[in-house]
Structures are given as structure tokens and as C-alpha cells.
Amino acid sequence: MPLSPFFRKIFIAVFVFSAFLLKNFAVYAAGEKQPEVFDSKEVTFHHVLDQYEWEFFKMPDGTPVKILLPRIIYDKHAHKLVFFKSTEDALEVGFCEAKEYNPDAKHGDLLLPGAKQQLDGLEKELAKTTDQTQYKNLKSRIDEVYGEYNPIDFSITKNVIFMFIAAALILIVFLNVAKAYKKNKGQAPKGMQAMMEPVVVYIRDEVGKENIPNMYERFMPLLLTMFFFILFLNLLGLVPFSSNVSGNISFTLTLALITLFVTNIRANKAYWKHIFWPPVPHFMKIIMIPLEIVSIFTKPFALTIRLFANITGGHIVVISLLSLIFIFGKMGEAVTAGFGVGILSTLFVIAIGCLEIFVALLQAFVFTLLTAVFIGQAVAEEEHH
């Protein structure tokens, strides 16, 4: 039975990708320069975490092909903002890598000039001492110096670049849609207009009207902006060489705080009465009032973790599947094993990639829906509480 055109293309893609891997394994086996051990943890976190550069790939000699991003740092000692074209420029004038002294810091985090000399001296003393009290004092002193030389960083990171890209794409799309509405007034929508109109109408009718029936028009700009901003970033995150913005907990927390702010600013008297004087028997109020107050903060917490975990989880699964190729292939020492696992891993990555497209849409919708639910609870009349 002949394969359908779709599955034929999938088979060819898998074969070409596996052949590419086999070629690379052969190069490694021939004695090219290579790392001794493949560190899957390092590779995973390198792709998932935010960065101060936009790296595409590495040349055979290990030289990375990347775009260096500008650094904007507030120097607490000089009380001024300092600007650099890249991290390398900052290092040349005396800044040092924070990761040398703090394993939890990410690559590119910097400490102010003067930190390296003090921290290196304290580290040497720490290595020599055998007295427990002195050891604790030195550790405490290292933490103090680290905090003293830790700057306030306003740098443009890879995540920030992709937020700008997503915002630009949204503007381009919806300015064209608005232009089409003016041009084709009274006519059936077509093109981009026809694609976006059902989505906007669905968010309005099934999310806005359903959860905020009395004043949904007031909150539609917020709901639509959240939905499309998250959706575009989720989809951009699936593109090679892109950034995992929605998998950054700072980003999801910021969106959740916006929801918290809008919900509580727009909340009516009935909402606050329900929080501080819930309609339950008096002996239950002592239990319910603290729970209601805690619920104000658990709602944005749930929003933060749900989006962060689902998007990050998908990226980690894909990277882990691809890492199996190099783990089984032992970086060129076991070409056959690497090639065999490469075919299976590629098939699984394609399947997970298709699922991730659905997850990108679903998580944008769920975040918007829950935001509408929380706002609806805050603005509902007393009889609806």
C-alpha cells in the first residue's frame, strides 16, 4: 500500500535528519575535537533559561554563531546607568561573571568591578581555614560582598527581544485586519481578516460575555491582548533558535500580577463583602475569612505556575528526546546506536511538536479564560456571589 503524500514527506524528513546525525557522528568518530561527556542537563537549561545573547549554532571548531545583546546595568557604587554593546565589553572594563561565585546565577549575570578581587581573596581564605567559626564568618562575608557588588540589571535579554517581536507581529496582523475592515466594509471577510475574526468573536462570546456578562466590553482589550500575546509567544517558542518566553516564570508572574491588579481594582462592594464577611454560619467565619483572603493570592499563583509548567515541560521533553541521540551515540563512539535512536527520537519529536502547537493555543486560551473568570467574580452583583 503506497504511502500518502503527507507520510511520505514525514519519512523523507526523518531519513534526512537521521542521515545528518550519522554524518556528524562520523566526523566525531574520525577524531574531530569533541566534548568528552554530553551534559544533557547543561544543554536543557541552556535552551530553556533566558540569555544575554541570541545563539544560533556552533561551528565545527566550537565557535558559536550568535548575536550579542546590549547590557544596561545600574552601578550602585557610581549611582549611574552604564551601557555596553555586549557582555564581553562589560567584562573588559572590570565586571566579572557572577556564576563563578554563585552556581545559581545564569550565564551572563555580572558583578560590579572590584568584586572579583575581594571574592577571590575570600575564597582563598575559605579554602585554607579549618576553623568552623571562621569558615561561617567567611561564608557570611562572601554573601555580603556578593550582595554589595550585585548590580541592578536592565539588560535586553533574548526573552525581551522575542516579546518585542511578538508585539510587532501582533501590531502588523491587526493593523492589516483593521485596514481590511475599512476597505471591505459590508463585504464578507477574507484573508487575514477571515482568519482572525472567528477567534476574536469566540473570545468575546465564549470568554468575555460568559464570565463578565454585565461589562465584558470594558475588559475585552485586556482579554484579547493577553490571549494573542501569549499565543504568539508560545508559537514563536516552537521555532528553531527562538526563546522560551512563556516558560519564564518572571513573564508568567507579571501577567498574573496584571490579572490580580485589575481584578482587585475593579472589584465591587459585593466582592469584598464576600471576602471579609462570607455568607456562612458565624462559627464558620473564623475559618472562611482567612481562606478567602488567601484565595486572593492563590489565583494569580495558579495562573503563574500553570502557564510556566506546561510550556517549560514541553520544551524539556523535546530537548530530552533529542539528547537521547547523543547519549546513546556517545558523541560519535557508538554511531549505530545513535542512528537507531535518532530515527525514533525524531519521530517522537515530530509528534510532540504537533502536540505543542495545540498546547500553545490551549494555554493561551486557559490563561485568558481564568482571567475572565476572576474578573467576573470581582464585578458580579451580590446575588451572583
C-alpha positions as CSV (number, residue, x, y, z in Angstrom):
1,M,0.0,0.0,0.0
2,P,1.6,3.3,-1.1
3,L,2.2,6.0,1.5
4,S,0.1,9.1,1.4
5,P,2.0,12.3,0.3
6,F,1.9,13.6,4.0
7,F,3.5,10.5,5.4
8,R,6.0,10.3,2.5
9,K,7.2,13.8,3.4
10,I,7.5,12.8,7.1
11,F,9.5,9.7,6.2
12,I,11.9,11.7,4.0
13,A,12.3,14.4,6.7
14,V,13.2,11.7,9.3
15,F,15.6,10.0,6.9
16,V,17.4,13.2,6.0
17,F,17.6,14.3,9.7
18,S,19.0,10.9,10.7
19,A,21.5,11.0,7.8
20,F,22.6,14.4,9.0
21,L,23.1,13.0,12.5
22,L,25.1,10.0,11.1
23,K,27.4,12.3,9.2
24,N,28.1,14.3,12.4
25,F,28.7,11.1,14.3
26,A,31.2,10.0,11.6
27,V,33.0,13.3,11.9
28,Y,33.3,12.9,15.6
29,A,34.5,9.3,15.3
30,A,37.2,10.4,12.8
31,G,38.9,12.4,15.6
32,E,37.4,15.8,15.4
33,K,37.5,17.9,18.5
34,Q,34.6,16.9,20.8
35,P,33.4,17.1,24.4
36,E,34.2,14.1,26.4
37,V,30.8,13.8,28.0
38,F,27.4,15.1,26.7
39,D,25.9,17.1,29.5
40,S,22.1,16.9,28.9
41,K,21.3,19.0,31.9
42,E,23.5,21.8,30.7
43,V,22.0,21.7,27.2
44,T,18.5,21.6,28.6
45,F,18.9,24.6,30.8
46,H,20.9,26.5,28.2
47,H,17.8,26.3,25.9
48,V,15.1,26.8,28.5
49,L,16.6,29.7,30.5
50,D,16.9,33.3,29.4
51,Q,20.2,34.6,27.9
52,Y,22.1,37.8,27.2
53,E,22.8,36.7,23.7
54,W,21.0,35.1,20.8
55,E,22.9,32.0,19.8
56,F,22.0,30.0,16.6
57,F,24.5,27.2,16.4
58,K,28.2,26.3,16.8
59,M,30.8,25.9,14.2
60,P,32.7,22.6,14.0
61,D,35.6,24.2,16.0
62,G,33.1,25.1,18.8
63,T,32.8,28.8,17.9
64,P,29.2,30.0,18.5
65,V,27.3,31.9,15.8
66,K,25.3,34.4,17.8
67,I,24.0,38.0,18.1
68,L,25.4,39.8,21.2
69,L,22.7,41.8,23.0
70,P,23.3,45.1,24.8
71,R,23.9,45.3,28.5
72,I,22.2,48.1,30.6
73,I,23.4,48.0,34.2
74,Y,22.8,50.3,37.2
75,D,26.1,50.7,39.1
76,K,25.1,51.1,42.7
77,H,28.6,52.4,43.6
78,A,28.7,55.1,41.0
79,H,25.0,55.7,41.1
80,K,24.6,55.7,37.3
81,L,23.4,53.6,34.4
82,V,26.2,52.1,32.3
83,F,25.7,50.8,28.7
84,F,27.7,48.1,26.9
85,K,27.3,46.6,23.4
86,S,27.7,43.1,24.9
87,T,28.7,41.1,27.9
88,E,32.2,40.8,26.6
89,D,32.6,44.6,26.6
90,A,31.4,44.7,30.2
91,L,34.0,42.1,31.2
92,E,36.8,44.0,29.6
93,V,36.2,47.0,31.9
94,G,36.3,45.0,35.2
95,F,32.9,43.3,35.5
96,C,33.0,39.6,36.3
97,E,30.8,36.6,35.8
98,A,28.5,36.0,38.8
99,K,28.4,32.3,38.1
100,E,32.0,31.9,39.2
101,Y,30.8,32.6,42.8
102,N,27.1,31.6,42.7
103,P,26.1,28.4,40.9
104,D,22.5,29.5,40.9
105,A,23.3,32.5,38.7
106,K,22.7,32.1,35.0
107,H,25.3,32.6,32.3
108,G,25.9,36.3,31.7
109,D,24.9,37.6,35.1
110,L,27.6,40.1,36.1
111,L,29.1,41.6,39.3
112,L,30.4,45.1,39.5
113,P,34.1,46.0,39.1
114,G,36.1,45.2,42.2
115,A,34.1,42.1,43.2
116,K,36.5,39.6,41.6
117,Q,39.5,40.8,43.7
118,Q,37.6,40.7,47.0
119,L,35.7,37.4,46.3
120,D,38.9,35.6,45.1
121,G,40.7,36.7,48.3
122,L,37.9,35.5,50.5
123,E,37.6,32.2,48.5
124,K,41.3,31.5,49.1
125,E,41.0,32.2,52.8
126,L,37.9,29.9,52.9
127,A,39.9,27.1,51.2
128,K,42.7,27.3,53.8
129,T,40.7,27.6,57.0
130,T,39.9,24.6,59.2
131,D,38.1,26.5,62.0
132,Q,34.3,26.2,61.7
133,T,33.6,29.6,63.2
134,Q,36.0,31.3,60.9
135,Y,34.5,29.3,58.0
136,K,31.0,30.5,58.8
137,N,32.2,34.1,59.1
138,L,34.0,33.9,55.7
139,K,30.9,32.4,54.1
140,S,28.8,35.2,55.6
141,R,31.3,37.8,54.4
142,I,31.3,36.3,50.8
143,D,27.5,36.6,50.7
144,E,27.7,40.2,51.9
145,V,30.3,41.1,49.2
146,Y,28.3,39.3,46.6
147,G,25.2,41.3,47.5
148,E,27.1,44.5,47.6
149,Y,28.5,44.1,44.1
150,N,25.4,42.6,42.6
151,P,24.0,45.3,40.2
152,I,20.5,46.1,39.1
153,D,20.3,44.7,35.6
154,F,18.1,46.3,32.9
155,S,19.7,44.5,30.0
156,I,17.8,43.5,26.9
157,T,17.8,39.7,27.0
158,K,16.7,37.1,24.4
159,N,13.3,36.9,26.0
160,V,12.8,40.7,25.8
161,I,13.8,40.6,22.1
162,F,11.1,38.0,21.4
163,M,8.5,40.0,23.4
164,F,9.3,42.9,21.0
165,I,9.0,40.5,18.0
166,A,5.6,39.2,19.2
167,A,4.3,42.7,19.9
168,A,5.4,43.8,16.4
169,L,3.8,40.8,14.8
170,I,0.5,41.5,16.6
171,L,0.6,45.1,15.5
172,I,1.2,44.1,11.9
173,V,-1.5,41.5,11.9
174,F,-4.2,43.6,13.5
175,L,-3.4,46.8,11.7
176,N,-3.8,44.9,8.4
177,V,-7.1,43.4,9.8
178,A,-8.3,46.9,10.7
179,K,-7.4,48.2,7.3
180,A,-9.2,45.3,5.6
181,Y,-12.4,46.1,7.6
182,K,-12.3,49.7,6.3
183,K,-11.6,48.6,2.8
184,N,-14.1,45.8,2.6
185,K,-16.9,47.4,4.6
186,G,-20.1,45.5,4.2
187,Q,-18.4,42.6,2.5
188,A,-17.5,39.1,3.6
189,P,-14.2,38.9,5.4
190,K,-11.3,37.4,3.6
191,G,-7.6,36.7,4.1
192,M,-6.2,37.6,7.4
193,Q,-9.4,39.2,8.4
194,A,-11.3,36.0,7.8
195,M,-8.8,34.1,10.0
196,M,-8.8,36.5,12.9
197,E,-12.5,37.4,13.1
198,P,-13.7,34.0,14.3
199,V,-11.0,33.9,17.0
200,V,-11.9,37.4,18.3
201,V,-15.6,36.6,18.2
202,Y,-15.1,33.4,20.1
203,I,-13.1,35.1,22.8
204,R,-15.8,37.8,23.0
205,D,-18.8,35.4,23.2
206,E,-17.4,32.4,25.0
207,V,-14.9,34.0,27.3
208,G,-16.0,37.7,27.8
209,K,-19.8,37.5,27.7
210,E,-20.0,34.2,29.5
211,N,-17.9,35.3,32.5
212,I,-18.4,39.1,32.6
213,P,-21.9,39.5,31.2
214,N,-22.6,43.0,32.5
215,M,-19.5,44.8,31.4
216,Y,-17.5,42.5,29.1
217,E,-16.8,45.3,26.6
218,R,-14.7,47.1,29.2
219,F,-12.3,44.2,29.6
220,M,-12.2,42.9,26.0
221,P,-9.0,44.8,25.2
222,L,-7.2,43.2,28.1
223,L,-8.5,39.7,27.4
224,L,-7.7,39.9,23.7
225,T,-4.2,41.4,24.3
226,M,-3.4,38.6,26.8
227,F,-4.7,35.9,24.5
228,F,-2.8,36.9,21.4
229,F,0.3,38.0,23.2
230,I,0.6,34.6,24.9
231,L,-0.4,32.7,21.8
232,F,2.2,34.4,19.6
233,L,5.0,33.9,22.2
234,N,4.0,30.2,22.6
235,L,4.1,29.7,18.8
236,L,7.4,31.6,18.4
237,G,8.9,29.4,21.1
238,L,8.4,26.4,18.8
239,V,10.5,28.0,16.1
240,P,14.2,26.9,16.0
241,F,16.7,29.4,17.5
242,S,13.8,31.1,19.3
243,S,13.2,31.9,23.0
244,N,11.2,30.1,25.7
245,V,9.4,33.3,26.9
246,S,6.2,31.7,28.2
247,G,8.4,29.2,30.1
248,N,10.0,32.0,32.1
249,I,8.3,32.3,35.5
250,S,9.0,36.0,35.6
251,F,7.0,36.6,32.5
252,T,4.0,34.4,33.7
253,L,4.2,36.1,37.1
254,T,4.0,39.5,35.5
255,L,0.9,38.6,33.6
256,A,-0.7,37.0,36.7
257,L,0.0,40.2,38.7
258,I,-1.7,42.2,36.0
259,T,-4.8,40.0,36.5
260,L,-4.5,40.4,40.3
261,F,-4.3,44.2,39.9
262,V,-7.2,44.5,37.5
263,T,-9.4,42.1,39.5
264,N,-9.0,43.9,42.8
265,I,-9.0,47.4,41.5
266,R,-12.3,46.8,39.6
267,A,-13.9,44.7,42.4
268,N,-17.2,45.9,43.8
269,K,-18.5,46.0,47.3
270,A,-20.2,42.7,47.0
271,Y,-16.9,41.0,46.2
272,W,-15.1,42.5,49.2
273,K,-18.1,41.7,51.4
274,H,-17.9,38.1,50.3
275,I,-14.2,38.0,51.2
276,F,-14.4,39.6,54.6
277,W,-17.9,38.6,55.6
278,P,-18.7,35.4,53.7
279,P,-22.4,34.2,53.8
280,V,-21.8,31.2,56.1
281,P,-22.8,30.5,59.7
282,H,-20.9,32.7,62.2
283,F,-18.9,29.8,63.7
284,M,-17.5,29.1,60.2
285,K,-16.4,32.7,59.5
286,I,-13.2,32.3,61.6
287,I,-12.2,29.6,59.1
288,M,-13.6,31.0,55.9
289,I,-12.3,34.6,56.2
290,P,-8.6,33.6,56.2
291,L,-9.2,31.1,53.4
292,E,-11.0,33.8,51.3
293,I,-8.1,36.3,51.9
294,V,-5.5,33.6,50.9
295,S,-7.6,32.9,47.7
296,I,-6.9,36.4,46.5
297,F,-3.2,35.4,46.1
298,T,-3.6,31.7,45.2
299,K,-5.5,32.7,42.0
300,P,-2.6,34.5,40.4
301,F,-0.2,31.8,41.7
302,A,-2.2,29.2,39.9
303,L,-2.1,31.3,36.7
304,T,1.7,31.7,37.0
305,I,2.5,28.0,37.6
306,R,0.0,26.6,35.1
307,L,1.4,28.5,32.1
308,F,5.1,28.3,33.2
309,A,4.9,24.5,33.9
310,N,3.0,23.5,30.7
311,I,5.2,25.4,28.3
312,T,8.5,24.6,30.0
313,G,7.5,20.9,30.3
314,G,7.0,20.7,26.5
315,H,10.4,22.2,25.8
316,I,12.2,20.0,28.2
317,V,10.5,16.8,26.7
318,V,11.7,17.8,23.2
319,I,15.2,18.6,24.3
320,S,15.4,15.4,26.3
321,L,14.3,13.3,23.3
322,L,17.0,14.9,21.1
323,S,19.6,14.4,23.9
324,L,19.0,10.7,23.8
325,I,20.6,10.6,20.3
326,F,23.9,12.0,21.7
327,I,23.7,10.0,24.9
328,F,23.2,6.6,23.1
329,G,25.6,7.6,20.3
330,K,28.3,8.6,22.9
331,M,29.2,11.6,20.8
332,G,30.3,9.5,17.9
333,E,31.7,6.4,19.6
334,A,28.5,4.4,19.0
335,V,27.3,5.5,15.6
336,T,24.8,2.7,15.1
337,A,23.1,3.2,18.4
338,G,23.0,6.9,17.9
339,F,21.5,6.5,14.4
340,G,18.9,4.0,15.6
341,V,17.8,6.1,18.5
342,G,17.9,9.2,16.2
343,I,15.1,7.8,14.0
344,L,12.8,7.0,17.0
345,S,13.6,10.3,18.7
346,T,12.9,12.3,15.6
347,L,9.5,10.6,15.2
348,F,8.7,11.4,18.8
349,V,9.9,15.0,18.5
350,I,7.6,15.5,15.4
351,A,4.7,14.0,17.4
352,I,5.4,16.2,20.5
353,G,5.9,19.2,18.2
354,C,2.4,18.7,16.8
355,L,1.0,18.4,20.3
356,E,2.9,21.6,21.4
357,I,1.1,23.6,18.7
358,F,-2.2,22.5,20.3
359,V,-0.8,23.3,23.8
360,A,0.3,26.7,22.7
361,L,-3.3,27.6,21.7
362,L,-4.8,25.8,24.7
363,Q,-2.6,27.5,27.3
364,A,-3.3,31.0,25.8
365,F,-7.0,30.2,26.0
366,V,-6.9,28.8,29.5
367,F,-5.0,31.9,30.9
368,T,-7.5,34.2,29.2
369,L,-10.5,32.2,30.4
370,L,-9.3,32.1,34.0
371,T,-8.5,35.9,33.9
372,A,-12.1,36.5,32.7
373,V,-13.5,34.2,35.4
374,F,-11.6,36.0,38.2
375,I,-12.6,39.4,36.9
376,G,-16.2,38.2,36.5
377,Q,-16.3,37.1,40.2
378,A,-15.0,40.5,41.2
379,V,-17.5,42.6,39.3
380,A,-20.6,40.3,39.7
381,E,-23.6,41.7,41.6
382,E,-24.3,40.4,45.1
383,E,-26.8,37.8,44.1
384,H,-24.2,36.0,41.9
385,H,-21.7,35.6,44.7
